[in-house]
Amino acid sequence: MNEPAVNLHADADPPALPPLGLTWGIKRSFVRYLSGLPDAQVSATDGAEIVEGSLFNFPAAASTPPPVRACCASAATSGSAGTTA
């Protein structure tokens, strides 16, 4: 009879979670090519960061979304279509 599989990595730490937001990968060889050009620089700005050399992370927005408003209720009952004859 087969024995159950043994987890050889039971003591290992689980992999780290990626940062919150959008993480976009760019081919590592392309990033390396750009980095090698004499007048080029690979960087991230406006809160974005480079993770692991070729992953670009754009953080999640810190603000809350605007409240949802009821649509079209007042326009449908106002009696005016907004056009003139």
N, C-alpha and C positions, 0 to 999 in steps of 0.2 A: 504494500500500500504506500502511496506517496505521502511524504511528510509535508506539513504546511511550510510555506516559504518563510524564511527568516529575514527580517529587516536588518541588514548589516549597517545601516546608517541611522539607527534609532537614536543615537546620542548626538547626531549632527544637528546643528541649528537649522530651522527652516529657512528657505531663501527669503531675502529681504523683499518687502513689497515695493513696487515702483512708486515714485513720488506721485502725488495727486495731480491731475491735469492730463494733458495730452502729451504722450511721448511719441515722437516721430523719428524713425530710424532712417539714416541716410547711408548708403553703401560706404563701408569703411574705406575701400580702395579709392573712392571718389574724394572723400574727406582728406585722405592721405595725399592724393594728387594735388588738391587745392592748397594744402599746407606746404607743399614743396615748391610752389610757385614763388618767385622772388618778390612779387608785389601783392600777394594775397595773404589773407588772414582769416582763419575760421574762428568765429566767436558767436556768442549769443547775447542779446540785449533785451531791455525792457522787461526784466524779470525772468526771461527764459534762461535755461542753463544747459550745458552740455554734460550728458551723463554717459560714462563709459566710452568716451571717445567719438562715437558716431550716433548717439541717441540724443535728440534735442527735446527737452521737456519744457512745455509751456504750462505754467501753473494754472490751476482752477481759479476762477474769479472769486474774490473775497466778498464781493457784495451780494446781496440777495436780489433775486429777480423782481421786477416790478409786479405789483398786484394785478391779478386778472380782472378786467372790467367787463361788465355785461355789454355785449355788442348789439347795436342796432335797435334796441328797445325804444329809445326816445325818438330816433329818426323815423321809425315806422308809425308812431302815433302823433307826430307833430303836425301832420296835414300838409306839409310843404315838401315838394320834391326837389327844391333848389333850382328850378328852371323858370324862366319867365317867357311869356308869349309875346 
